[in-house]
Amino acid sequence: MNIVAWKQLTDANKNCIYKLQVEGTMSSREKKKVLAELEEWTEVGYGWNDKKEICLFSRSFQDKESFIQWAKQFPFELKEMNRNGKEKKIN
C-alpha cells in the first residue's frame, strides 16, 4: 500500500487544501483501518489501476504545520509530494 499526500491549493481564507491518495492491493481489514484513520477527510475519487485500488481524499488544514502535525500521528507510512513530483517521507 502506498499513501501519498500533496498540497493542492490555498483557499481565500488562507487554509491549505491537501489531497491524499491511497493506492495498492488492500485486504478488507487494511481498508477499514485506513478509512477509520481518514474519518475527517472527504472521499473525492475512487478507481482501479492495473489491479490496484486507488482512493482519493481531500481535507482543509489551517496551515502546513497543521498538516504536518496530523501526518506525524498518522499510523501508516505517509509521503508528501512536492510540486516537482518528488516524494518525502513524513512519518
Secondary structure as GFF3:
##gff-version 3
##sequence-region A 1 91
A	DSSP	beta_strand	2	10	.	.	.	ID=ss1
A	DSSP	beta_strand	16	24	.	.	.	ID=ss2
A	DSSP	alpha_helix	28	37	.	.	.	ID=ss3
A	DSSP	beta_strand	42	49	.	.	.	ID=ss4
A	DSSP	beta_strand	52	61	.	.	.	ID=ss5
A	DSSP	alpha_helix	64	73	.	.	.	ID=ss6
A	DSSP	beta_strand	79	81	.	.	.	ID=ss7
A	DSSP	beta_strand	87	89	.	.	.	ID=ss8
###
